[in-house]
């Protein structure tokens, strides 16, 4: 969801009032231009819930999964008014109530659109998924770098020599092929959540897929059904791309030793460091990249090489070491490296940002994942990461057979003056974006999710309330806050939004600011805020959230040629959809953290991974906005957790 463009290609972003753009509280003349893009920004993460896995074919449940429901109209409108209460004035709320009453009248606009949506639900496998893919991803025109694609920081490796990078990368590739074999044989364990089987469709789309740029909208390249899938991956080093076959002629995957040997051959062919950083092109504004892509693909050699990258199973990026920073900033530097590559002067040219899945392994031991999420959200990626890192811990007993392997194929490109100009343009734009991004990572060590579970509190809901307190202390008010929840209980389910800003949360943060309020009262309000968030979470997981339903009603009006209802032109709707705080958890077993950029120029993005004894956080903001500061919000978040922990009686010593 988003209302305001953060950045035009080549320009620095500024708060909306400094750029002549429409603020959600100022005027309505051109508001539709922004509301047309409302909810169009992809939700970066889904809210993983406790999973149990059962043996069986992982597609066995697909046909039996229920369809995504269309929530009752009156329920959604009632919940919408409740969601507005803590973030708009009473005068604005009164005006919106009138619009809601008009919209919900029997035989009125709302009822007509609701019936249209219900008809669509009867005709489609999932009434939302195709709309969501198009609206949230393929028509999204800002760069996928920072604005859309999340990066994951994995535990840093301790390489003892120059071969360490290649040995680890070889083991990682073998782990990926082991996971892919489970998908191919349909032996991947079906995932369950709270007793419900989850849709496993996303796993089949992660490998050999890629986003394709277009001048007006993008598309997704998927392996053609029924055809033999690709048998190679892409490896990139010093901005040079290689096609590496990862299966023997008999169909068995290469062993770790074989993969290591092939990576050594790639290193021997890529020692030059003066190559054009072609991959930087994929970081540009989608319109600009779409035009450059058309130019690039006119040449047959370029077309063949680009197609090889796009159709590969996944990409492995062998990065050069980055400049060392202080220990306090090391985590934040690693997060930046995984999110965008560090800039045109660093490793950003060592990426193909449109590729669905890229593993990054640096010579200095830094490693992580970058993924483009048009086909999959965070939890399937987290499952893959956990599997691969578990695989990397085990010794590999299979020795390399004594058979010759084909030399990895270097992918060549022909650079015309026009393409070189496009690369220079993309480098400038990317460096501007990277300079503008403010990122802070930290680990909170005083308690983790086990402590909260022992007290009967949902760890995720507790952390969401802590974020409300941190934002309130930093800015003196609450704002529209989005947390993504998974709809994988339903066939082809994607995401729904949990609105974490509630009246219960507002009551709690106001009480925390009042020195006259007793600790027992604050604790009671804290528990109530956590309880309310937990209820909203369950509603979202059950397909009863409000945001995708409202989006569907608006898109139904557009699809049928109706006038967009006044409800969606209302200032309150704009404020409610202007996500100043974009949040999410990906609860991997691995000690990692995910990161991504804010949804709006004057906003934040906060991602976290709650582990048994600690919680990993990443916080991002844009430097161009004087009102936001990632380090300041991170400090307030740590203080909020300290104070909330004290309310719960957790006063043990410990650093963070």
Backbone torsions as a table, in degrees:
resi	resn	phi	psi	omega
1	UNK	NA	136.3	178.6
2	UNK	-165.0	155.3	-179.1
3	UNK	-121.0	-35.1	-173.3
4	UNK	-116.7	135.7	175.8
5	UNK	-69.2	132.4	-177.7
6	UNK	-80.6	-29.0	-171.1
7	UNK	-160.2	131.6	166.6
8	UNK	-87.1	157.8	-177.3
9	UNK	-57.6	125.8	175.1
10	UNK	86.3	-0.8	-178.6
11	UNK	-114.1	154.7	175.4
12	UNK	-82.9	144.9	-179.4
13	UNK	-79.8	150.3	176.4
14	UNK	-135.7	157.7	174.5
15	UNK	-54.4	147.3	-171.5
16	UNK	-55.8	-35.2	-177.3
17	UNK	-71.6	-16.3	179.1
18	UNK	-91.9	-8.8	-175.8
19	UNK	-110.5	4.0	-180.0
20	UNK	77.3	12.5	177.9
21	UNK	-90.8	167.2	-172.7
22	UNK	-84.9	122.6	172.7
23	UNK	-79.9	143.9	-175.1
24	UNK	-60.0	-19.6	179.9
25	UNK	-100.5	4.3	-174.6
26	UNK	-119.4	100.6	170.7
27	UNK	74.4	166.3	-177.1
28	UNK	-132.2	1.9	-171.7
29	UNK	-57.1	-44.7	-177.9
30	UNK	-117.0	22.9	-174.1
31	UNK	-63.8	-31.5	-178.3
32	UNK	-61.0	-30.7	179.4
33	UNK	-58.5	-31.3	178.9
34	UNK	-91.9	-37.1	-179.6
35	UNK	-66.4	-26.0	177.3
36	UNK	-62.1	-24.6	179.3
37	UNK	-100.6	2.0	179.8
38	UNK	-58.9	136.3	-178.3
39	UNK	67.1	11.7	-177.4
40	UNK	-86.1	-17.3	179.6
41	UNK	-77.4	131.0	-176.3
42	UNK	-64.4	138.6	169.9
43	UNK	-68.4	124.4	-170.2
44	UNK	-69.2	-36.6	-173.6
45	UNK	-132.6	159.8	169.4
46	UNK	-109.8	157.3	-177.6
47	UNK	-85.8	103.7	179.2
48	UNK	-70.7	141.7	175.2
49	UNK	-116.5	168.8	-175.7
50	UNK	-57.5	126.2	-176.4
51	UNK	-109.8	143.4	164.8
52	UNK	-123.8	148.0	-174.7
53	UNK	-118.3	135.6	-179.5
54	UNK	-117.3	144.2	178.4
55	UNK	-62.3	152.0	176.9
56	UNK	141.4	168.9	178.1
57	UNK	-68.7	129.9	-168.3
58	UNK	-74.4	-11.2	175.3
59	UNK	-100.3	2.4	-174.2
60	UNK	-61.1	-30.4	-176.1
61	UNK	-91.3	-7.2	-171.4
62	UNK	-55.9	-47.3	-176.2
63	UNK	-68.9	-25.5	-177.7
64	UNK	-89.4	-5.9	-180.0
65	UNK	-67.0	142.0	178.5
66	UNK	-71.7	158.6	174.7
67	UNK	-78.9	152.9	177.0
68	UNK	-63.0	125.3	-178.9
69	UNK	-77.1	158.5	168.2
70	UNK	-97.1	113.4	-177.2
71	UNK	-61.4	155.8	175.8
72	UNK	-60.1	138.2	-176.3
73	UNK	-61.1	-47.1	-176.3
74	UNK	-63.6	-38.0	178.1
75	UNK	-61.4	-47.0	-179.0
76	UNK	-62.6	-42.2	-178.9
77	UNK	-67.0	-38.8	176.8
78	UNK	-63.2	-44.8	-179.8
79	UNK	-67.6	-32.7	177.4
80	UNK	-62.7	-44.8	178.7
81	UNK	-63.6	-39.1	177.3
82	UNK	-63.6	-38.8	-179.1
83	UNK	-67.0	-27.3	-178.6
84	UNK	-76.7	-27.0	-169.7
85	UNK	-53.1	-44.6	-176.3
86	UNK	-81.2	-2.6	-173.1
87	UNK	-124.5	-5.0	177.1
88	UNK	-129.3	166.5	-178.7
89	UNK	-76.5	163.3	179.0
90	UNK	-63.9	-34.7	178.4
91	UNK	-65.0	-44.9	178.2
92	UNK	-64.8	-38.3	-179.9
93	UNK	-65.2	-38.7	178.8
94	UNK	-62.7	-43.0	178.8
95	UNK	-64.2	-40.8	-179.4
96	UNK	-67.8	-35.9	177.3
97	UNK	-58.4	-39.5	178.4
98	UNK	-63.3	-42.5	179.3
99	UNK	-65.6	-38.7	179.1
100	UNK	-64.8	-44.2	179.2
101	UNK	-61.1	-38.9	177.8
102	UNK	-67.0	-40.3	-177.1
103	UNK	-68.0	-32.4	-173.1
104	UNK	-94.0	3.1	-178.2
105	UNK	-59.1	140.7	175.7
106	UNK	-56.2	131.2	-179.4
107	UNK	76.8	6.2	-176.7
108	UNK	-90.6	-166.0	-176.1
109	UNK	-61.5	-46.3	-177.4
110	UNK	-60.2	-44.7	-179.7
111	UNK	-63.9	-38.8	178.6
112	UNK	-63.8	-44.8	179.4
113	UNK	-68.0	-36.5	178.2
114	UNK	-61.6	-43.5	178.9
115	UNK	-64.4	-37.9	177.1
116	UNK	-63.5	-39.0	179.4
117	UNK	-68.0	-39.0	178.5
118	UNK	-66.2	-36.6	175.5
119	UNK	-63.7	-41.4	178.3
120	UNK	-62.3	-39.9	-179.5
121	UNK	-63.4	-32.0	179.3
122	UNK	-74.4	-23.4	-175.2
123	UNK	-96.0	-20.5	-174.3
124	UNK	-113.6	152.4	173.6
125	UNK	-60.0	-38.4	178.5
126	UNK	-147.7	116.2	-172.8
127	UNK	-65.8	-19.2	-174.2
128	UNK	-101.0	-35.1	-163.0
129	UNK	-58.1	-45.3	-179.8
130	UNK	-66.3	-42.1	175.5
131	UNK	-59.6	-43.4	-176.1
132	UNK	-66.0	-44.7	178.0
133	UNK	-57.8	-44.5	-177.3
134	UNK	-71.1	-49.1	-173.4
135	UNK	-74.5	-42.8	-173.3
136	UNK	-84.3	-25.4	-173.0
137	UNK	-122.0	-63.4	-168.2
138	UNK	-69.4	-27.2	176.9
139	UNK	-95.3	-0.7	178.9
140	UNK	-76.3	122.3	-167.5
141	UNK	-105.3	-11.0	175.7
142	UNK	-71.4	160.1	179.7
143	UNK	-55.6	144.2	175.7
144	UNK	-69.6	-26.6	178.5
145	UNK	-65.9	131.2	178.8
146	UNK	70.5	-51.9	-172.7
147	UNK	-73.6	-24.6	-172.2
148	UNK	-135.9	-54.4	-171.8
149	UNK	-79.6	122.9	178.6
150	UNK	-78.7	150.1	170.9
151	UNK	-109.9	150.7	179.5
152	UNK	-123.6	126.5	176.8
153	UNK	-93.2	118.7	177.7
154	UNK	-97.3	163.5	-179.9
155	UNK	-55.9	135.6	-178.9
156	UNK	-69.4	138.6	-179.0
157	UNK	-92.7	151.9	179.2
158	UNK	-105.7	86.7	-179.6
159	UNK	-79.4	130.6	-176.5
160	UNK	-85.8	-20.3	-178.9
161	UNK	-155.1	-176.3	-177.1
162	UNK	-66.8	-21.0	179.1
163	UNK	-79.4	-14.6	-176.9
164	UNK	-58.4	-42.4	179.6
165	UNK	-58.8	-45.9	-176.6
166	UNK	-72.8	-36.6	178.5
167	UNK	-63.3	-44.0	-179.9
168	UNK	-67.1	-41.9	179.3
169	UNK	-62.4	-38.6	178.7
170	UNK	-63.7	-43.4	179.2
171	UNK	-65.7	-38.1	179.0
172	UNK	-62.8	-45.2	178.8
173	UNK	-61.1	-43.6	179.0
174	UNK	-61.5	-38.8	177.1
175	UNK	-64.2	-39.0	177.2
176	UNK	-64.5	-41.9	179.6
177	UNK	-67.2	-33.0	176.4
178	UNK	-65.0	-41.3	178.2
179	UNK	-67.5	-41.5	179.8
180	UNK	-61.8	-34.9	178.6
181	UNK	-61.3	-35.8	177.7
182	UNK	-65.4	-38.1	177.0
183	UNK	-67.3	-47.2	-176.9
184	UNK	-62.4	-39.0	-179.3
185	UNK	-87.5	-1.6	-177.8
186	UNK	56.1	41.9	176.2
187	UNK	-109.9	3.7	176.1
188	UNK	-64.1	133.1	-176.5
189	UNK	-65.4	133.4	176.6
190	UNK	-66.9	133.2	-179.3
191	UNK	-89.9	139.5	177.9
192	UNK	-121.6	147.1	177.5
193	UNK	-135.8	116.3	178.7
194	UNK	53.5	37.2	178.1
195	UNK	89.5	-5.5	-178.3
196	UNK	-102.9	132.1	173.2
197	UNK	-70.3	143.6	-177.3
198	UNK	-103.1	149.7	175.9
199	UNK	-66.0	129.7	-177.6
200	UNK	-105.1	10.1	-173.6
201	UNK	-58.7	-34.1	-174.5
202	UNK	-63.5	-32.0	-177.9
203	UNK	-60.8	-35.9	-177.7
204	UNK	-72.8	-10.5	-176.7
205	UNK	-104.7	-7.9	-174.4
206	UNK	-74.1	-40.3	-177.1
207	UNK	-84.6	141.7	175.0
208	UNK	60.7	30.2	177.1
209	UNK	-119.1	159.7	-177.8
210	UNK	-162.8	145.7	173.0
211	UNK	-80.8	138.8	179.1
212	UNK	-114.0	129.7	-177.0
213	UNK	-76.7	153.2	173.9
214	UNK	-144.0	158.0	-177.5
215	UNK	-67.2	-27.3	-179.3
216	UNK	-117.1	-36.1	175.3
217	UNK	-154.3	156.4	-178.0
218	UNK	-91.1	175.7	173.2
219	UNK	-139.6	173.0	-179.6
220	UNK	-121.0	129.5	175.4
221	UNK	-91.7	119.5	177.4
222	UNK	-120.6	153.5	177.6
223	UNK	-61.2	132.3	179.3
224	UNK	-61.1	130.4	-179.6
225	UNK	-63.7	140.7	177.6
226	UNK	88.4	-14.7	179.4
227	UNK	-93.9	157.1	177.4
228	UNK	-63.8	125.8	-177.5
229	UNK	-69.7	161.4	177.1
230	UNK	-59.0	153.4	-178.1
231	UNK	-119.7	20.3	-176.1
232	UNK	-137.1	162.4	173.2
233	UNK	-118.9	171.9	173.3
234	UNK	-106.9	134.0	173.0
235	UNK	-119.3	134.6	-179.9
236	UNK	-127.1	131.8	179.0
237	UNK	-145.3	134.5	-177.7
238	UNK	50.1	42.6	176.8
239	UNK	68.4	13.7	-178.1
240	UNK	-113.5	129.8	-174.1
241	UNK	-99.6	141.4	179.9
242	UNK	-131.9	143.7	173.3
243	UNK	-98.0	116.6	-175.6
244	UNK	-115.8	112.4	174.1
245	UNK	-67.1	131.1	-174.8
246	UNK	-116.8	11.0	176.2
247	UNK	-127.7	144.8	172.9
248	UNK	-74.0	171.0	-178.0
249	UNK	-63.4	-24.2	179.1
250	UNK	-87.8	5.1	177.2
251	UNK	91.8	-5.7	178.3
252	UNK	-80.0	145.1	179.6
253	UNK	-69.5	150.6	175.0
254	UNK	-60.9	146.4	175.5
255	UNK	-75.3	169.2	178.2
256	UNK	-60.2	-41.6	178.2
257	UNK	-61.0	-43.4	178.6
258	UNK	-63.1	-44.4	179.5
259	UNK	-62.8	-41.6	178.5
260	UNK	-61.2	-43.0	178.9
261	UNK	-61.6	-41.4	-179.8
262	UNK	-68.6	-37.3	177.4
263	UNK	-66.5	-34.5	174.9
264	UNK	-62.4	-38.6	178.4
265	UNK	-66.8	-36.0	176.5
266	UNK	-65.8	-42.3	177.6
267	UNK	-59.2	-40.2	-179.7
268	UNK	-66.4	-23.3	-179.8
269	UNK	-96.3	-1.8	-172.6
270	UNK	-129.2	32.3	-176.5
271	UNK	-75.7	-21.2	179.9
272	UNK	-70.0	142.7	-176.8
273	UNK	-118.2	20.2	-176.6
274	UNK	-111.4	23.1	-176.1
275	UNK	-83.9	154.7	177.3
276	UNK	-67.4	132.0	179.6
277	UNK	-79.4	71.7	-175.0
278	UNK	-55.5	-37.0	-177.0
279	UNK	-59.0	-22.9	179.6
280	UNK	-60.9	-28.1	178.4
281	UNK	-54.9	-36.3	-176.1
282	UNK	-72.7	-6.7	-179.4
283	UNK	-91.0	-5.3	-171.1
284	UNK	-81.3	171.2	172.5
285	UNK	-50.2	139.5	-171.8
286	UNK	-61.0	-34.9	177.8
287	UNK	-66.2	-45.6	-179.2
288	UNK	-65.6	-44.8	178.0
289	UNK	-64.5	-36.4	178.2
290	UNK	-61.4	-40.2	177.8
291	UNK	-68.8	-43.3	178.8
292	UNK	-64.4	-35.7	179.5
293	UNK	-63.6	-41.7	177.2
294	UNK	-59.6	-42.9	177.7
295	UNK	-64.2	-44.8	-178.0
296	UNK	-60.9	-41.5	-171.8
297	UNK	-81.9	-0.4	176.3
298	UNK	-67.8	-28.9	-178.5
299	UNK	-87.8	133.3	-176.3
300	UNK	-61.8	-43.8	179.9
301	UNK	-60.5	-46.2	179.0
302	UNK	-62.2	-41.1	-178.3
303	UNK	-62.6	-44.1	-179.5
304	UNK	-66.1	-40.8	-178.8
305	UNK	-69.5	-43.1	179.2
306	UNK	-63.6	-42.1	178.9
307	UNK	-63.3	-35.5	177.9
308	UNK	-62.6	-41.9	177.6
309	UNK	-64.5	-47.9	-175.3
310	UNK	-63.4	-35.6	-175.7
311	UNK	-90.2	-4.8	-179.3
312	UNK	-65.7	157.3	-178.0
313	UNK	-61.2	-45.0	176.4
314	UNK	-167.0	177.5	-177.0
315	UNK	-120.9	140.6	172.6
316	UNK	-116.3	124.6	-178.2
317	UNK	-104.6	113.9	177.6
318	UNK	-93.4	98.5	-171.4
319	UNK	-86.8	150.3	170.0
320	UNK	-75.6	156.7	178.6
321	UNK	-64.8	151.5	179.6
322	UNK	-105.8	163.9	180.0
323	UNK	-61.2	136.3	180.0
324	UNK	-73.6	144.9	176.3
325	UNK	-127.8	177.3	179.2
326	UNK	-63.1	155.9	-179.9
327	UNK	-57.6	-34.4	-178.5
328	UNK	-64.9	-29.8	-177.7
329	UNK	-103.2	0.9	-174.9
330	UNK	-61.6	-43.7	-180.0
331	UNK	-62.3	-41.1	179.3
332	UNK	-67.0	-38.5	178.3
333	UNK	-64.8	-41.1	177.8
334	UNK	-62.4	-41.5	179.2
335	UNK	-61.4	-43.1	177.8
336	UNK	-62.1	-39.6	179.9
337	UNK	-61.1	-41.5	-179.5
338	UNK	-75.3	-32.4	-176.1
339	UNK	-75.2	-40.4	-174.9
340	UNK	-140.5	-3.3	176.3
341	UNK	88.1	-2.3	174.3
342	UNK	91.2	-5.2	177.7
343	UNK	114.3	170.5	-176.6
344	UNK	-64.7	-24.2	179.8
345	UNK	-85.7	-5.9	-177.1
346	UNK	-116.9	-117.5	-172.8
347	UNK	-110.4	10.0	-178.2
348	UNK	-64.5	-28.0	175.7
349	UNK	-73.7	-8.0	179.7
350	UNK	-91.8	29.0	-177.6
351	UNK	-134.2	158.2	162.7
352	UNK	-125.1	91.9	-165.5
353	UNK	-63.8	-16.2	177.8
354	UNK	-80.1	-13.9	-176.4
355	UNK	-69.8	137.2	-175.7
356	UNK	-60.2	-43.9	-174.2
357	UNK	-134.8	123.1	177.7
358	UNK	-130.3	125.0	173.1
359	UNK	-97.7	135.8	-175.4
360	UNK	-116.4	126.1	177.9
361	UNK	-131.6	117.2	-178.6
362	UNK	-96.2	155.7	177.0
363	UNK	-61.4	-27.6	-177.2
364	UNK	-87.7	7.6	178.4
365	UNK	95.3	-8.1	176.9
366	UNK	-69.5	139.2	178.2
367	UNK	-153.0	156.1	-177.6
368	UNK	-178.0	-167.4	-177.1
369	UNK	-136.2	142.9	170.9
370	UNK	-127.5	130.4	180.0
371	UNK	-136.4	143.4	175.2
372	UNK	-94.7	127.7	-162.7
373	UNK	-104.3	23.9	176.8
374	UNK	-62.4	-30.3	-176.5
375	UNK	-108.4	-10.9	-176.2
376	UNK	-157.7	149.3	175.9
377	UNK	-98.4	-169.0	-171.5
378	UNK	-66.5	-46.4	-174.8
379	UNK	-58.1	-42.7	175.2
380	UNK	-61.4	-36.7	177.5
381	UNK	-65.2	-41.1	178.6
382	UNK	-62.8	-38.6	177.6
383	UNK	-62.6	-43.0	178.0
384	UNK	-62.9	-44.5	-180.0
385	UNK	-59.4	-47.0	179.8
386	UNK	-58.9	-42.7	-179.8
387	UNK	-64.1	-46.3	-175.9
388	UNK	-65.0	-44.3	-178.9
389	UNK	-69.5	-33.1	172.9
390	UNK	-63.0	-41.9	179.5
391	UNK	-62.3	-39.4	-178.2
392	UNK	-66.4	-22.6	-179.4
393	UNK	-78.9	-23.3	-176.7
394	UNK	-83.7	144.6	174.9
395	UNK	-68.6	147.3	-179.9
396	UNK	-98.7	109.8	-174.6
397	UNK	-82.7	-14.1	-174.0
398	UNK	-85.4	119.3	178.1
399	UNK	-86.0	156.8	-178.1
400	UNK	-69.3	127.4	175.5
401	UNK	-67.2	152.7	-177.1
402	UNK	-85.3	66.2	176.1
403	UNK	-126.9	143.3	-179.9
404	UNK	-70.2	144.7	178.1
405	UNK	-112.9	146.0	178.4
406	UNK	-67.0	146.8	178.0
407	UNK	-64.4	132.6	175.4
408	UNK	-53.3	138.5	-174.1
409	UNK	-88.4	118.9	176.6
410	UNK	-75.5	136.2	-179.9
411	UNK	-97.5	117.4	-176.1
412	UNK	-100.1	149.4	175.8
413	UNK	-129.1	148.0	176.6
414	UNK	-102.3	118.4	-174.9
415	UNK	-99.3	107.4	174.3
416	UNK	-82.6	164.6	175.9
417	UNK	-55.2	-35.9	179.8
418	UNK	-66.0	-41.9	179.0
419	UNK	-67.1	-38.8	177.4
420	UNK	-62.1	-38.5	176.8
421	UNK	-65.0	-40.3	178.0
422	UNK	-62.2	-39.2	178.8
423	UNK	-64.9	-44.1	178.9
424	UNK	-62.1	-40.2	178.5
425	UNK	-63.3	-45.0	179.5
426	UNK	-64.8	-38.7	178.0
427	UNK	-60.3	-45.6	179.7
428	UNK	-61.5	-46.6	-178.8
429	UNK	-62.9	-42.5	-179.3
430	UNK	-65.3	-42.6	-179.4
431	UNK	-64.8	-34.7	175.1
432	UNK	-63.1	-46.4	-179.4
433	UNK	-62.0	-44.2	-178.1
434	UNK	-66.0	-41.1	178.4
435	UNK	-62.9	-31.6	-177.2
436	UNK	-78.1	-20.4	-174.8
437	UNK	-81.6	128.1	177.7
438	UNK	-107.5	118.6	-175.0
439	UNK	-132.1	134.2	178.2
440	UNK	-134.9	128.2	176.2
441	UNK	-117.4	143.1	176.6
442	UNK	-154.8	162.0	176.2
443	UNK	-115.6	125.3	176.0
444	UNK	-91.5	119.3	-168.1
445	UNK	-108.4	-1.6	-174.8
446	UNK	-77.1	-27.0	171.5
447	UNK	-163.2	164.3	177.9
448	UNK	-130.7	-157.9	-172.3
449	UNK	-71.6	-26.3	-178.2
450	UNK	-65.1	-40.2	177.9
451	UNK	-60.1	-43.7	-178.2
452	UNK	-68.8	-38.7	178.6
453	UNK	-64.0	-37.7	179.2
454	UNK	-61.6	-27.3	-179.9
455	UNK	-92.4	6.3	178.2
456	UNK	75.4	23.2	-178.9
457	UNK	-109.8	140.2	173.7
458	UNK	-69.2	120.7	179.6
459	UNK	-57.1	-42.7	-178.9
460	UNK	-64.8	-45.5	-179.7
461	UNK	-64.0	-39.2	177.6
462	UNK	-60.8	-45.2	-179.2
463	UNK	-67.7	-33.6	176.8
464	UNK	-66.5	-39.2	176.3
465	UNK	-66.5	-38.0	176.1
466	UNK	-60.5	-39.0	177.0
467	UNK	-63.6	-37.4	176.9
468	UNK	-63.3	-42.7	179.0
469	UNK	-65.9	-41.4	179.7
470	UNK	-63.2	-44.6	-179.6
471	UNK	-66.1	-40.5	-179.8
472	UNK	-62.3	-41.7	178.9
473	UNK	-69.0	-31.9	-179.3
474	UNK	-78.3	-32.3	-170.5
475	UNK	-128.2	-2.4	174.9
476	UNK	74.4	10.7	178.7
477	UNK	-160.3	168.7	172.7
478	UNK	-99.8	165.5	-178.2
479	UNK	-140.1	169.3	175.3
480	UNK	-62.0	124.8	-176.6
481	UNK	-123.3	128.5	-179.9
482	UNK	-111.5	130.7	167.8
483	UNK	-126.5	134.1	-176.1
484	UNK	-89.4	139.8	177.3
485	UNK	-122.3	151.3	-177.5
486	UNK	-82.5	139.2	172.5
487	UNK	-107.1	26.0	-175.8
488	UNK	-74.6	0.4	169.1
489	UNK	-66.6	-19.0	-174.0
490	UNK	-112.6	155.0	-178.3
491	UNK	-58.7	124.1	-178.9
492	UNK	58.7	31.9	-179.0
493	UNK	-71.0	144.7	178.1
494	UNK	-115.6	-102.0	-174.5
495	UNK	-136.4	157.4	169.6
496	UNK	-130.0	162.4	-179.5
497	UNK	-101.7	130.9	168.4
498	UNK	-95.0	122.4	178.2
499	UNK	-88.8	101.9	-171.5
500	UNK	-79.4	-14.4	177.8
501	UNK	-84.5	108.4	-177.4
502	UNK	-125.3	164.8	176.0
503	UNK	-63.3	-33.7	177.2
504	UNK	-65.7	-40.4	177.0
505	UNK	-65.5	-40.1	178.5
506	UNK	-62.4	-42.9	178.6
507	UNK	-61.2	-39.5	-179.8
508	UNK	-67.6	-48.5	-176.2
509	UNK	-67.3	-32.1	176.1
510	UNK	-68.4	-37.5	177.5
511	UNK	-66.1	-37.1	178.9
512	UNK	-65.4	-23.8	179.1
513	UNK	-88.0	-4.5	-176.8
514	UNK	-105.2	109.2	-177.8
515	UNK	-66.8	-18.4	-178.5
516	UNK	-82.8	-11.1	-179.1
517	UNK	-80.8	138.9	-178.4
518	UNK	-74.1	151.2	-179.8
519	UNK	-60.6	-36.1	-180.0
520	UNK	-63.6	-38.0	178.3
521	UNK	-68.4	-41.5	178.3
522	UNK	-61.9	-40.7	179.5
523	UNK	-63.8	-41.0	178.6
524	UNK	-62.5	-42.0	178.9
525	UNK	-68.2	-35.5	176.3
526	UNK	-62.0	-48.4	-179.2
527	UNK	-62.2	-36.6	178.9
528	UNK	-67.3	-41.7	178.6
529	UNK	-62.8	-41.4	177.9
530	UNK	-64.8	-41.0	-179.8
531	UNK	-63.3	-42.9	-179.8
532	UNK	-63.9	-43.5	178.5
533	UNK	-63.1	-40.3	179.0
534	UNK	-61.9	-37.2	177.2
535	UNK	-65.9	-43.5	177.7
536	UNK	-62.6	-36.7	178.2
537	UNK	-61.2	-48.2	-179.1
538	UNK	-64.0	-38.3	176.9
539	UNK	-60.9	-43.4	-179.4
540	UNK	-65.1	-45.1	179.9
541	UNK	-62.0	-28.1	-177.7
542	UNK	-90.7	11.3	178.0
543	UNK	76.0	19.4	-177.6
544	UNK	-112.9	23.2	174.4
545	UNK	-72.8	174.6	-175.7
546	UNK	-104.1	-27.8	-169.1
547	UNK	-70.9	-44.4	179.4
548	UNK	-70.1	-31.1	176.7
549	UNK	-66.0	-46.3	177.9
550	UNK	-62.3	-41.6	176.7
551	UNK	-59.9	-43.8	179.5
552	UNK	-61.6	-41.4	178.3
553	UNK	-62.7	-41.4	179.4
554	UNK	-67.0	-44.5	179.8
555	UNK	-67.7	-31.2	175.8
556	UNK	-64.3	-40.7	177.6
557	UNK	-62.8	-42.4	-180.0
558	UNK	-66.8	-44.5	-177.4
559	UNK	-63.2	-34.8	-178.7
560	UNK	-90.3	3.2	177.3
561	UNK	76.8	16.6	178.1
562	UNK	-80.8	160.4	172.4
563	UNK	-68.8	135.4	179.7
564	UNK	-64.0	124.5	-176.3
565	UNK	-58.1	151.1	179.9
566	UNK	-58.9	-28.2	-179.4
567	UNK	-55.8	-36.7	-177.9
568	UNK	-88.1	-3.9	175.7
569	UNK	-101.4	-2.7	-176.0
570	UNK	-70.4	144.3	177.5
571	UNK	-58.7	-37.7	-179.5
572	UNK	-62.5	-37.9	178.3
573	UNK	-65.2	-37.8	177.4
574	UNK	-64.8	-45.5	179.4
575	UNK	-63.0	-42.8	-177.4
576	UNK	-66.8	-23.1	-178.3
577	UNK	-103.3	5.8	179.5
578	UNK	-97.2	89.9	-168.2
579	UNK	-80.3	93.1	176.9
580	UNK	-73.8	-19.9	179.0
581	UNK	-128.9	105.9	178.1
582	UNK	-104.7	122.9	-171.0
583	UNK	-133.9	161.9	174.7
584	UNK	-178.3	155.0	173.8
585	UNK	-119.1	144.1	165.6
586	UNK	-125.8	104.8	-170.5
587	UNK	-88.3	72.7	176.1
588	UNK	-77.8	152.7	173.6
589	UNK	-69.6	-28.6	179.9
590	UNK	-68.0	145.4	179.5
591	UNK	-78.0	76.0	-175.4
592	UNK	-132.8	175.7	174.6
593	UNK	-149.0	146.4	179.6
594	UNK	-102.2	155.1	179.3
595	UNK	-146.9	154.7	179.0
596	UNK	-164.9	170.2	-174.1
597	UNK	-88.6	163.6	178.8
598	UNK	-64.5	160.3	179.8
599	UNK	-84.5	-25.1	-177.0
600	UNK	-133.5	158.7	-174.8
601	UNK	-59.6	-34.7	-177.7
602	UNK	-106.8	37.5	-178.1
603	UNK	-124.7	-174.9	178.8
604	UNK	-129.0	158.4	165.2
605	UNK	-125.1	130.9	-179.9
606	UNK	-128.9	124.1	177.3
607	UNK	-123.6	148.3	-176.2
608	UNK	-149.0	153.7	176.6
609	UNK	-128.2	102.0	-179.9
610	UNK	-79.6	118.3	178.9
611	UNK	-107.1	169.4	-173.1
612	UNK	-53.0	-43.9	-173.6
613	UNK	-114.9	-3.1	179.1
614	UNK	-156.2	172.3	-179.7
615	UNK	-132.8	128.2	175.2
616	UNK	-92.4	134.9	-178.8
617	UNK	-126.9	147.6	163.6
618	UNK	-129.0	139.5	-179.9
619	UNK	-130.6	129.9	177.2
620	UNK	-127.4	153.1	175.0
621	UNK	-153.3	176.6	177.2
622	UNK	-108.4	131.8	-179.2
623	UNK	-63.8	-25.1	-177.2
624	UNK	-66.7	-18.8	178.6
625	UNK	-96.9	118.5	-178.2
626	UNK	-70.5	-18.9	-175.1
627	UNK	-82.5	-19.1	-175.7
628	UNK	-113.3	147.9	179.5
629	UNK	-154.1	116.1	-174.9
630	UNK	-61.6	-41.8	-178.9
631	UNK	-66.0	-37.1	179.8
632	UNK	-66.5	-44.3	178.8
633	UNK	-66.1	-39.1	178.1
634	UNK	-60.2	-41.6	178.6
635	UNK	-64.4	-41.1	177.7
636	UNK	-66.5	-33.1	178.5
637	UNK	-68.1	-41.7	177.3
638	UNK	-63.8	-40.6	179.0
639	UNK	-67.3	-37.8	178.1
640	UNK	-62.8	-42.1	178.6
641	UNK	-66.0	-38.4	175.8
642	UNK	-58.7	-49.1	-175.5
643	UNK	-68.3	-38.8	179.1
644	UNK	-71.3	-35.6	174.9
645	UNK	-63.7	-38.4	178.0
646	UNK	-64.3	-38.8	177.0
647	UNK	-60.5	-34.5	-179.2
648	UNK	-82.4	-1.3	179.1
649	UNK	87.4	15.0	179.2
650	UNK	-95.9	94.7	-175.6
651	UNK	-115.6	18.6	-178.4
652	UNK	-67.1	152.4	179.4
653	UNK	-75.0	154.6	177.1
654	UNK	165.1	144.6	179.7
655	UNK	-88.2	176.4	177.6
656	UNK	-143.8	NA	NA
